[in-house]
Structure formats: structure tokens, C-alpha cells
Amino acid sequence: MTFNAFDIALSSGFSRLNFRKIDKSVDPNSMYYDDLVELEGTKTSFLFEPALTVRGGWESVKLQLQYLFSFNMTNKYLNFEPGKFSIGIYISLSKKYLEDLSKK
């Protein structure tokens, strides 16, 4: 959805993670040992990653905030990162905007 100075968007993506060599040389009593054993059994994971994006600012330049959720579809017990937050600048170089600049 786009408004004068504000945009909001939902998007989705898919990722595939492959692990080739898993080093389990940690103490078997370590809290990470069971995770490594689980990872060794599932070396490939497919993730579903929906995201919410919010932009605010002017017509052609906006501050962008995005939060991406991450769901492991292969093995729900292997949680890599539950989500990621990003911030950036969105610049639109549309033909209409460039024509308006050349007229000034």
C-alpha cells in the first residue's frame, strides 16, 4: 500500500541452507551438543521468510525499516535466526522522477 509519504508492504521469500561438514568437537554436556547432533541429521533446511516493510519520507527518498521472520520448514527444532531487522534508504529513480528533475 502506498500513500503520499508512507508505504507498507508484505513480501515473502524462501531460502535453502546446506551444511557439509559439522564439527561436533564440543563437550557432550554442552548445551550446543544436541543442536549439532540434530543439525548433522538434517544437513539441508528450507526456510520460509515473510517480511514486513515500512517506508516513510518523500516521494523519491524514504527511510526503510524491515523485519523478516524466518521459519524452518524442514525441521522446526532447528532454529537458526527467528528474524532479522534491517534499516536503509530507499531511492526511487523512476522515469517520471528523472523527467521532473530535467525540467528544473
BADO-941020 format. One record per residue: residue number from 1; residue in one letter; y, x, z of N, C-alpha, C, O in turn. Coordinates in steps of 0.05 Angstrom, whole numbers, always signed. Layout:
N
node num NUM&residuo A&n.c2 Y&n.c1 X&n.c3 Z&ca.c2 Y&ca.c1 X&ca.c3 Z&c.c2 Y&c.c1 X&c.c3 Z&o.c2 Y&o.c1 X&o.c3 Z .
...
# end
This chain:
104
node num 1&residuo M&n.c2 -23&n.c1 +17&n.c3 +0&ca.c2 +0&ca.c1 +0&ca.c3 +0&c.c2 +24&c.c1 +18&c.c3 +0&o.c2 +26&o.c1 +38&o.c3 +14 .
node num 2&residuo T&n.c2 +44&n.c1 +11&n.c3 -16&ca.c2 +68&ca.c1 +27&ca.c3 -19&c.c2 +92&c.c1 +9&c.c3 -13&o.c2 +95&o.c1 -13&o.c3 -24 .
node num 3&residuo F&n.c2 +110&n.c1 +20&n.c3 +3&ca.c2 +135&ca.c1 +6&ca.c3 +9&c.c2 +157&c.c1 +26&c.c3 +1&o.c2 +151&o.c1 +47&o.c3 -10 .
node num 4&residuo N&n.c2 +182&n.c1 +20&n.c3 +6&ca.c2 +205&ca.c1 +37&ca.c3 -2&c.c2 +202&c.c1 +66&c.c3 +9&o.c2 +203&o.c1 +85&o.c3 -6 .
node num 5&residuo A&n.c2 +198&n.c1 +68&n.c3 +35&ca.c2 +198&ca.c1 +95&ca.c3 +47&c.c2 +172&c.c1 +100&c.c3 +62&o.c2 +170&o.c1 +119&o.c3 +77 .
node num 6&residuo F&n.c2 +152&n.c1 +83&n.c3 +57&ca.c2 +127&ca.c1 +85&ca.c3 +73&c.c2 +103&c.c1 +78&c.c3 +56&o.c2 +104&o.c1 +59&o.c3 +41 .
node num 7&residuo D&n.c2 +82&n.c1 +94&n.c3 +58&ca.c2 +57&ca.c1 +89&ca.c3 +44&c.c2 +34&c.c1 +90&c.c3 +64&o.c2 +35&o.c1 +105&o.c3 +84 .
node num 8&residuo I&n.c2 +13&n.c1 +75&n.c3 +60&ca.c2 -11&ca.c1 +76&ca.c3 +76&c.c2 -34&c.c1 +73&c.c3 +57&o.c2 -34&o.c1 +57&o.c3 +38 .
node num 9&residuo A&n.c2 -55&n.c1 +90&n.c3 +61&ca.c2 -78&ca.c1 +89&ca.c3 +43&c.c2 -104&c.c1 +94&c.c3 +58&o.c2 -105&o.c1 +108&o.c3 +78 .
node num 10&residuo L&n.c2 -125&n.c1 +81&n.c3 +48&ca.c2 -152&ca.c1 +86&ca.c3 +57&c.c2 -167&c.c1 +100&c.c3 +34&o.c2 -164&o.c1 +91&o.c3 +11 .
node num 11&residuo S&n.c2 -183&n.c1 +120&n.c3 +40&ca.c2 -198&ca.c1 +133&ca.c3 +20&c.c2 -225&c.c1 +141&c.c3 +32&o.c2 -229&o.c1 +140&o.c3 +56 .
node num 12&residuo S&n.c2 -243&n.c1 +150&n.c3 +14&ca.c2 -269&ca.c1 +159&ca.c3 +24&c.c2 -279&c.c1 +182&c.c3 +7&o.c2 -272&o.c1 +185&o.c3 -16 .
node num 13&residuo G&n.c2 -297&n.c1 +197&n.c3 +20&ca.c2 -309&ca.c1 +219&ca.c3 +5&c.c2 -337&c.c1 +224&c.c3 +17&o.c2 -345&o.c1 +214&o.c3 +37 .
node num 14&residuo F&n.c2 -351&n.c1 +241&n.c3 +3&ca.c2 -378&ca.c1 +248&ca.c3 +11&c.c2 -380&c.c1 +279&c.c3 +10&o.c2 -369&o.c1 +291&o.c3 -8 .
node num 15&residuo S&n.c2 -395&n.c1 +290&n.c3 +29&ca.c2 -399&ca.c1 +319&ca.c3 +29&c.c2 -429&c.c1 +325&c.c3 +33&o.c2 -443&o.c1 +309&o.c3 +45 .
node num 16&residuo R&n.c2 -437&n.c1 +347&n.c3 +23&ca.c2 -464&ca.c1 +357&ca.c3 +26&c.c2 -463&c.c1 +384&c.c3 +39&o.c2 -449&o.c1 +402&o.c3 +28 .
node num 17&residuo L&n.c2 -476&n.c1 +388&n.c3 +61&ca.c2 -477&ca.c1 +414&ca.c3 +75&c.c2 -505&c.c1 +425&c.c3 +73&o.c2 -524&o.c1 +411&o.c3 +79 .
node num 18&residuo N&n.c2 -507&n.c1 +450&n.c3 +66&ca.c2 -533&ca.c1 +464&ca.c3 +64&c.c2 -532&c.c1 +489&c.c3 +82&o.c2 -513&o.c1 +504&o.c3 +82 .
node num 19&residuo F&n.c2 -552&n.c1 +492&n.c3 +98&ca.c2 -555&ca.c1 +515&ca.c3 +115&c.c2 -580&c.c1 +530&c.c3 +106&o.c2 -602&o.c1 +518&o.c3 +105 .
node num 20&residuo R&n.c2 -578&n.c1 +555&n.c3 +100&ca.c2 -601&ca.c1 +571&ca.c3 +90&c.c2 -614&c.c1 +586&c.c3 +112&o.c2 -639&o.c1 +586&o.c3 +114 .
node num 21&residuo K&n.c2 -599&n.c1 +600&n.c3 +128&ca.c2 -611&ca.c1 +617&ca.c3 +149&c.c2 -599&c.c1 +609&c.c3 +176&o.c2 -575&o.c1 +610&o.c3 +180 .
node num 22&residuo I&n.c2 -616&n.c1 +601&n.c3 +194&ca.c2 -607&ca.c1 +592&ca.c3 +220&c.c2 -618&c.c1 +612&c.c3 +241&o.c2 -642&o.c1 +616&o.c3 +244 .
node num 23&residuo D&n.c2 -600&n.c1 +624&n.c3 +255&ca.c2 -606&ca.c1 +645&ca.c3 +275&c.c2 -608&c.c1 +631&c.c3 +303&o.c2 -588&o.c1 +622&o.c3 +314 .
node num 24&residuo K&n.c2 -633&n.c1 +630&n.c3 +313&ca.c2 -637&ca.c1 +618&ca.c3 +340&c.c2 -639&c.c1 +638&c.c3 +362&o.c2 -653&o.c1 +634&o.c3 +381 .
node num 25&residuo S&n.c2 -626&n.c1 +661&n.c3 +359&ca.c2 -629&ca.c1 +682&ca.c3 +379&c.c2 -610&c.c1 +677&c.c3 +402&o.c2 -595&o.c1 +695&o.c3 +410 .
node num 26&residuo V&n.c2 -610&n.c1 +653&n.c3 +413&ca.c2 -595&ca.c1 +647&ca.c3 +437&c.c2 -616&c.c1 +641&c.c3 +459&o.c2 -639&o.c1 +636&o.c3 +454 .
node num 27&residuo D&n.c2 -607&n.c1 +641&n.c3 +483&ca.c2 -624&ca.c1 +635&ca.c3 +506&c.c2 -635&c.c1 +607&c.c3 +502&o.c2 -619&o.c1 +588&o.c3 +498 .
node num 28&residuo P&n.c2 -661&n.c1 +603&n.c3 +504&ca.c2 -673&ca.c1 +576&ca.c3 +502&c.c2 -662&c.c1 +556&c.c3 +522&o.c2 -665&o.c1 +532&o.c3 +518 .
node num 29&residuo N&n.c2 -651&n.c1 +566&n.c3 +544&ca.c2 -639&ca.c1 +548&ca.c3 +564&c.c2 -610&c.c1 +541&c.c3 +557&o.c2 -597&o.c1 +525&o.c3 +571 .
node num 30&residuo S&n.c2 -599&n.c1 +553&n.c3 +536&ca.c2 -572&ca.c1 +548&ca.c3 +527&c.c2 -569&c.c1 +519&c.c3 +517&o.c2 -588&o.c1 +507&o.c3 +506 .
node num 31&residuo M&n.c2 -545&n.c1 +508&n.c3 +521&ca.c2 -541&ca.c1 +480&ca.c3 +512&c.c2 -541&c.c1 +479&c.c3 +481&o.c2 -543&o.c1 +457&o.c3 +470 .
node num 32&residuo Y&n.c2 -538&n.c1 +501&n.c3 +467&ca.c2 -538&ca.c1 +502&ca.c3 +438&c.c2 -565&c.c1 +505&c.c3 +426&o.c2 -569&o.c1 +500&o.c3 +402 .
node num 33&residuo Y&n.c2 -585&n.c1 +512&n.c3 +442&ca.c2 -612&ca.c1 +518&ca.c3 +431&c.c2 -624&c.c1 +493&c.c3 +417&o.c2 -634&o.c1 +495&o.c3 +395 .
node num 34&residuo D&n.c2 -623&n.c1 +470&n.c3 +431&ca.c2 -634&ca.c1 +446&ca.c3 +419&c.c2 -620&c.c1 +438&c.c3 +393&o.c2 -633&o.c1 +428&o.c3 +374 .
node num 35&residuo D&n.c2 -594&n.c1 +442&n.c3 +392&ca.c2 -579&ca.c1 +436&ca.c3 +368&c.c2 -588&c.c1 +454&c.c3 +345&o.c2 -590&o.c1 +445&o.c3 +322 .
node num 36&residuo L&n.c2 -593&n.c1 +479&n.c3 +351&ca.c2 -603&ca.c1 +498&ca.c3 +330&c.c2 -631&c.c1 +490&c.c3 +320&o.c2 -636&o.c1 +492&o.c3 +296 .
node num 37&residuo V&n.c2 -648&n.c1 +482&n.c3 +338&ca.c2 -675&ca.c1 +473&ca.c3 +330&c.c2 -673&c.c1 +448&c.c3 +312&o.c2 -686&o.c1 +446&o.c3 +292 .
node num 38&residuo E&n.c2 -655&n.c1 +429&n.c3 +320&ca.c2 -651&ca.c1 +405&ca.c3 +304&c.c2 -640&c.c1 +412&c.c3 +276&o.c2 -648&o.c1 +400&o.c3 +256 .
node num 39&residuo L&n.c2 -621&n.c1 +431&n.c3 +276&ca.c2 -609&ca.c1 +439&ca.c3 +251&c.c2 -629&c.c1 +453&c.c3 +233&o.c2 -629&o.c1 +450&o.c3 +208 .
node num 40&residuo E&n.c2 -648&n.c1 +468&n.c3 +245&ca.c2 -668&ca.c1 +481&ca.c3 +229&c.c2 -687&c.c1 +461&c.c3 +215&o.c2 -697&o.c1 +466&o.c3 +193 .
node num 41&residuo G&n.c2 -691&n.c1 +438&n.c3 +228&ca.c2 -707&ca.c1 +417&ca.c3 +216&c.c2 -693&c.c1 +401&c.c3 +195&o.c2 -706&o.c1 +388&o.c3 +178 .
node num 42&residuo T&n.c2 -667&n.c1 +401&n.c3 +195&ca.c2 -651&ca.c1 +386&ca.c3 +175&c.c2 -631&c.c1 +405&c.c3 +164&o.c2 -608&o.c1 +405&o.c3 +172 .
node num 43&residuo K&n.c2 -639&n.c1 +421&n.c3 +144&ca.c2 -621&ca.c1 +442&ca.c3 +133&c.c2 -600&c.c1 +430&c.c3 +114&o.c2 -580&o.c1 +444&o.c3 +109 .
node num 44&residuo T&n.c2 -604&n.c1 +406&n.c3 +104&ca.c2 -585&ca.c1 +393&ca.c3 +86&c.c2 -576&c.c1 +368&c.c3 +99&o.c2 -592&o.c1 +351&o.c3 +108 .
node num 45&residuo S&n.c2 -550&n.c1 +364&n.c3 +101&ca.c2 -538&ca.c1 +339&ca.c3 +112&c.c2 -518&c.c1 +328&c.c3 +92&o.c2 -503&o.c1 +342&o.c3 +79 .
node num 46&residuo F&n.c2 -518&n.c1 +301&n.c3 +90&ca.c2 -499&ca.c1 +287&ca.c3 +74&c.c2 -480&c.c1 +272&c.c3 +93&o.c2 -489&o.c1 +258&o.c3 +111 .
node num 47&residuo L&n.c2 -454&n.c1 +276&n.c3 +89&ca.c2 -433&ca.c1 +264&ca.c3 +106&c.c2 -417&c.c1 +243&c.c3 +90&o.c2 -411&o.c1 +247&o.c3 +67 .
node num 48&residuo F&n.c2 -411&n.c1 +221&n.c3 +104&ca.c2 -393&ca.c1 +201&ca.c3 +93&c.c2 -367&c.c1 +205&c.c3 +108&o.c2 -366&o.c1 +206&o.c3 +132 .
node num 49&residuo E&n.c2 -344&n.c1 +208&n.c3 +93&ca.c2 -319&ca.c1 +216&ca.c3 +105&c.c2 -296&c.c1 +197&c.c3 +96&o.c2 -281&o.c1 +204&o.c3 +77 .
node num 50&residuo P&n.c2 -293&n.c1 +174&n.c3 +109&ca.c2 -270&ca.c1 +158&ca.c3 +104&c.c2 -244&c.c1 +169&c.c3 +117&o.c2 -246&o.c1 +184&o.c3 +137 .
node num 51&residuo A&n.c2 -221&n.c1 +163&n.c3 +105&ca.c2 -196&ca.c1 +175&ca.c3 +115&c.c2 -174&c.c1 +154&c.c3 +115&o.c2 -174&o.c1 +135&o.c3 +98 .
node num 52&residuo L&n.c2 -156&n.c1 +157&n.c3 +134&ca.c2 -132&ca.c1 +140&ca.c3 +135&c.c2 -108&c.c1 +159&c.c3 +131&o.c2 -105&o.c1 +179&o.c3 +145 .
node num 53&residuo T&n.c2 -91&n.c1 +153&n.c3 +111&ca.c2 -68&ca.c1 +169&ca.c3 +104&c.c2 -43&c.c1 +153&c.c3 +107&o.c2 -41&o.c1 +130&o.c3 +98 .
node num 54&residuo V&n.c2 -23&n.c1 +165&n.c3 +121&ca.c2 +3&ca.c1 +152&ca.c3 +124&c.c2 +24&c.c1 +171&c.c3 +114&o.c2 +24&o.c1 +195&o.c3 +122 .
node num 55&residuo R&n.c2 +43&n.c1 +161&n.c3 +98&ca.c2 +65&ca.c1 +177&ca.c3 +88&c.c2 +91&c.c1 +163&c.c3 +94&o.c2 +93&o.c1 +139&o.c3 +93 .
node num 56&residuo G&n.c2 +112&n.c1 +179&n.c3 +100&ca.c2 +138&ca.c1 +168&ca.c3 +105&c.c2 +159&c.c1 +188&c.c3 +96&o.c2 +156&o.c1 +212&o.c3 +98 .
node num 57&residuo G&n.c2 +181&n.c1 +177&n.c3 +85&ca.c2 +203&ca.c1 +194&ca.c3 +76&c.c2 +218&c.c1 +181&c.c3 +53&o.c2 +223&o.c1 +157&o.c3 +53 .
node num 58&residuo W&n.c2 +225&n.c1 +197&n.c3 +33&ca.c2 +240&ca.c1 +188&ca.c3 +10&c.c2 +221&c.c1 +180&c.c3 -13&o.c2 +197&o.c1 +182&o.c3 -10 .
node num 59&residuo E&n.c2 +232&n.c1 +172&n.c3 -35&ca.c2 +215&ca.c1 +163&ca.c3 -57&c.c2 +197&c.c1 +185&c.c3 -68&o.c2 +174&o.c1 +181&o.c3 -75 .
node num 60&residuo S&n.c2 +208&n.c1 +209&n.c3 -70&ca.c2 +193&ca.c1 +231&ca.c3 -83&c.c2 +183&c.c1 +253&c.c3 -64&o.c2 +166&o.c1 +269&o.c3 -72 .
node num 61&residuo V&n.c2 +192&n.c1 +253&n.c3 -39&ca.c2 +184&ca.c1 +273&ca.c3 -20&c.c2 +178&c.c1 +258&c.c3 +7&o.c2 +195&o.c1 +244&o.c3 +18 .
node num 62&residuo K&n.c2 +153&n.c1 +262&n.c3 +17&ca.c2 +146&ca.c1 +248&ca.c3 +41&c.c2 +129&c.c1 +266&c.c3 +59&o.c2 +115&o.c1 +284&o.c3 +50 .
node num 63&residuo L&n.c2 +131&n.c1 +261&n.c3 +85&ca.c2 +114&ca.c1 +275&ca.c3 +104&c.c2 +88&c.c1 +259&c.c3 +105&o.c2 +88&o.c1 +235&o.c3 +106 .
node num 64&residuo Q&n.c2 +65&n.c1 +273&n.c3 +104&ca.c2 +39&ca.c1 +260&ca.c3 +103&c.c2 +23&c.c1 +268&c.c3 +127&o.c2 +20&o.c1 +291&o.c3 +134 .
node num 65&residuo L&n.c2 +11&n.c1 +248&n.c3 +140&ca.c2 -8&ca.c1 +251&ca.c3 +162&c.c2 -34&c.c1 +238&c.c3 +154&o.c2 -34&o.c1 +217&o.c3 +142 .
node num 66&residuo Q&n.c2 -56&n.c1 +252&n.c3 +159&ca.c2 -82&ca.c1 +241&ca.c3 +151&c.c2 -103&c.c1 +247&c.c3 +173&o.c2 -104&o.c1 +269&o.c3 +185 .
node num 67&residuo Y&n.c2 -119&n.c1 +227&n.c3 +179&ca.c2 -142&ca.c1 +231&ca.c3 +196&c.c2 -167&c.c1 +224&c.c3 +181&o.c2 -169&o.c1 +202&o.c3 +170 .
node num 68&residuo L&n.c2 -186&n.c1 +242&n.c3 +180&ca.c2 -211&ca.c1 +239&ca.c3 +166&c.c2 -234&c.c1 +237&c.c3 +186&o.c2 -238&o.c1 +255&o.c3 +202 .
node num 69&residuo F&n.c2 -249&n.c1 +215&n.c3 +185&ca.c2 -272&ca.c1 +212&ca.c3 +202&c.c2 -296&c.c1 +224&c.c3 +187&o.c2 -297&o.c1 +224&o.c3 +163 .
node num 70&residuo S&n.c2 -316&n.c1 +233&n.c3 +202&ca.c2 -339&ca.c1 +246&ca.c3 +190&c.c2 -365&c.c1 +235&c.c3 +202&o.c2 -369&o.c1 +237&o.c3 +227 .
node num 71&residuo F&n.c2 -382&n.c1 +222&n.c3 +186&ca.c2 -407&ca.c1 +210&ca.c3 +196&c.c2 -430&c.c1 +224&c.c3 +181&o.c2 -431&o.c1 +224&o.c3 +157 .
node num 72&residuo N&n.c2 -449&n.c1 +235&n.c3 +197&ca.c2 -472&ca.c1 +248&ca.c3 +185&c.c2 -493&c.c1 +226&c.c3 +178&o.c2 -504&o.c1 +213&o.c3 +196 .
node num 73&residuo M&n.c2 -498&n.c1 +222&n.c3 +153&ca.c2 -516&ca.c1 +201&ca.c3 +144&c.c2 -545&c.c1 +210&c.c3 +144&o.c2 -563&o.c1 +194&o.c3 +144 .
node num 74&residuo T&n.c2 -550&n.c1 +236&n.c3 +144&ca.c2 -577&ca.c1 +247&ca.c3 +143&c.c2 -589&c.c1 +248&c.c3 +171&o.c2 -612&o.c1 +240&o.c3 +174 .
node num 75&residuo N&n.c2 -574&n.c1 +257&n.c3 +190&ca.c2 -584&ca.c1 +259&ca.c3 +218&c.c2 -562&c.c1 +254&c.c3 +237&o.c2 -544&o.c1 +271&o.c3 +241 .
node num 76&residuo K&n.c2 -562&n.c1 +230&n.c3 +248&ca.c2 -539&ca.c1 +222&ca.c3 +265&c.c2 -537&c.c1 +239&c.c3 +291&o.c2 -516&o.c1 +238&o.c3 +304 .
node num 77&residuo Y&n.c2 -558&n.c1 +254&n.c3 +298&ca.c2 -557&ca.c1 +270&ca.c3 +322&c.c2 -543&c.c1 +297&c.c3 +317&o.c2 -537&o.c1 +312&o.c3 +336 .
node num 78&residuo L&n.c2 -539&n.c1 +305&n.c3 +291&ca.c2 -525&ca.c1 +329&ca.c3 +285&c.c2 -496&c.c1 +322&c.c3 +280&o.c2 -489&o.c1 +313&o.c3 +258 .
node num 79&residuo N&n.c2 -479&n.c1 +328&n.c3 +299&ca.c2 -450&ca.c1 +322&ca.c3 +296&c.c2 -437&c.c1 +349&c.c3 +291&o.c2 -437&o.c1 +367&o.c3 +308 .
node num 80&residuo F&n.c2 -424&n.c1 +352&n.c3 +268&ca.c2 -410&ca.c1 +376&ca.c3 +262&c.c2 -381&c.c1 +374&c.c3 +272&o.c2 -375&o.c1 +387&o.c3 +292 .
node num 81&residuo E&n.c2 -365&n.c1 +359&n.c3 +259&ca.c2 -338&ca.c1 +353&ca.c3 +268&c.c2 -335&c.c1 +323&c.c3 +266&o.c2 -338&o.c1 +312&o.c3 +244 .
node num 82&residuo P&n.c2 -329&n.c1 +309&n.c3 +287&ca.c2 -327&ca.c1 +280&ca.c3 +285&c.c2 -303&c.c1 +271&c.c3 +268&o.c2 -302&o.c1 +249&o.c3 +258 .
node num 83&residuo G&n.c2 -283&n.c1 +289&n.c3 +265&ca.c2 -259&ca.c1 +282&ca.c3 +250&c.c2 -241&c.c1 +306&c.c3 +247&o.c2 -243&o.c1 +326&o.c3 +261 .
node num 84&residuo K&n.c2 -222&n.c1 +302&n.c3 +228&ca.c2 -202&ca.c1 +324&ca.c3 +223&c.c2 -175&c.c1 +311&c.c3 +220&o.c2 -172&o.c1 +289&o.c3 +208 .
node num 85&residuo F&n.c2 -155&n.c1 +323&n.c3 +231&ca.c2 -127&ca.c1 +314&ca.c3 +228&c.c2 -112&c.c1 +334&c.c3 +211&o.c2 -115&o.c1 +359&o.c3 +215 .
node num 86&residuo S&n.c2 -96&n.c1 +324&n.c3 +192&ca.c2 -80&ca.c1 +343&ca.c3 +176&c.c2 -52&c.c1 +332&c.c3 +173&o.c2 -47&o.c1 +308&o.c3 +175 .
node num 87&residuo I&n.c2 -34&n.c1 +350&n.c3 +167&ca.c2 -6&ca.c1 +343&ca.c3 +163&c.c2 +4&c.c1 +359&c.c3 +139&o.c2 -4&o.c1 +382&o.c3 +135 .
node num 88&residuo G&n.c2 +21&n.c1 +347&n.c3 +123&ca.c2 +31&ca.c1 +361&ca.c3 +100&c.c2 +55&c.c1 +348&c.c3 +87&o.c2 +65&o.c1 +328&o.c3 +97 .
node num 89&residuo I&n.c2 +64&n.c1 +359&n.c3 +65&ca.c2 +86&ca.c1 +348&ca.c3 +50&c.c2 +75&c.c1 +338&c.c3 +24&o.c2 +61&o.c1 +352&o.c3 +10 .
node num 90&residuo Y&n.c2 +83&n.c1 +313&n.c3 +17&ca.c2 +75&ca.c1 +301&ca.c3 -8&c.c2 +99&c.c1 +301&c.c3 -27&o.c2 +120&o.c1 +291&o.c3 -20 .
node num 91&residuo I&n.c2 +96&n.c1 +313&n.c3 -51&ca.c2 +117&ca.c1 +314&ca.c3 -71&c.c2 +108&c.c1 +301&c.c3 -96&o.c2 +87&o.c1 +308&o.c3 -107 .
node num 92&residuo S&n.c2 +122&n.c1 +281&n.c3 -105&ca.c2 +115&ca.c1 +266&ca.c3 -129&c.c2 +132&c.c1 +277&c.c3 -153&o.c2 +156&o.c1 +277&o.c3 -152 .
node num 93&residuo L&n.c2 +118&n.c1 +287&n.c3 -173&ca.c2 +131&ca.c1 +297&ca.c3 -197&c.c2 +126&c.c1 +278&c.c3 -220&o.c2 +118&o.c1 +287&o.c3 -242 .
node num 94&residuo S&n.c2 +130&n.c1 +252&n.c3 -216&ca.c2 +124&ca.c1 +233&ca.c3 -237&c.c2 +144&c.c1 +236&c.c3 -259&o.c2 +166&o.c1 +246&o.c3 -256 .
node num 95&residuo K&n.c2 +137&n.c1 +226&n.c3 -282&ca.c2 +154&ca.c1 +227&ca.c3 -306&c.c2 +181&c.c1 +213&c.c3 -301&o.c2 +202&o.c1 +223&o.c3 -309 .
node num 96&residuo K&n.c2 +180&n.c1 +190&n.c3 -288&ca.c2 +205&ca.c1 +175&ca.c3 -282&c.c2 +223&c.c1 +192&c.c3 -265&o.c2 +247&o.c1 +193&o.c3 -270 .
node num 97&residuo Y&n.c2 +213&n.c1 +206&n.c3 -244&ca.c2 +229&ca.c1 +222&ca.c3 -226&c.c2 +241&c.c1 +246&c.c3 -241&o.c2 +265&o.c1 +252&o.c3 -238 .
node num 98&residuo L&n.c2 +226&n.c1 +259&n.c3 -258&ca.c2 +236&ca.c1 +282&ca.c3 -273&c.c2 +257&c.c1 +273&c.c3 -293&o.c2 +277&o.c1 +288&o.c3 -298 .
node num 99&residuo E&n.c2 +254&n.c1 +249&n.c3 -306&ca.c2 +275&ca.c1 +239&ca.c3 -324&c.c2 +301&c.c1 +233&c.c3 -308&o.c2 +323&o.c1 +239&o.c3 -318 .
node num 100&residuo D&n.c2 +299&n.c1 +222&n.c3 -285&ca.c2 +322&ca.c1 +217&ca.c3 -268&c.c2 +337&c.c1 +242&c.c3 -261&o.c2 +361&o.c1 +243&o.c3 -260 .
node num 101&residuo L&n.c2 +322&n.c1 +264&n.c3 -255&ca.c2 +334&ca.c1 +290&ca.c3 -249&c.c2 +349&c.c1 +301&c.c3 -273&o.c2 +371&o.c1 +313&o.c3 -270 .
node num 102&residuo S&n.c2 +338&n.c1 +298&n.c3 -297&ca.c2 +351&ca.c1 +310&ca.c3 -321&c.c2 +376&c.c1 +295&c.c3 -328&o.c2 +393&o.c1 +306&o.c3 -342 .
node num 103&residuo K&n.c2 +380&n.c1 +270&n.c3 -320&ca.c2 +404&ca.c1 +254&ca.c3 -326&c.c2 +427&c.c1 +262&c.c3 -307&o.c2 +450&o.c1 +257&o.c3 -314 .
node num 104&residuo K&n.c2 +421&n.c1 +274&n.c3 -285&ca.c2 +442&ca.c1 +281&ca.c3 -265&c.c2 +454&c.c1 +307&c.c3 -272&o.c2 +472&o.c1 +316&o.c3 -258 .
# end
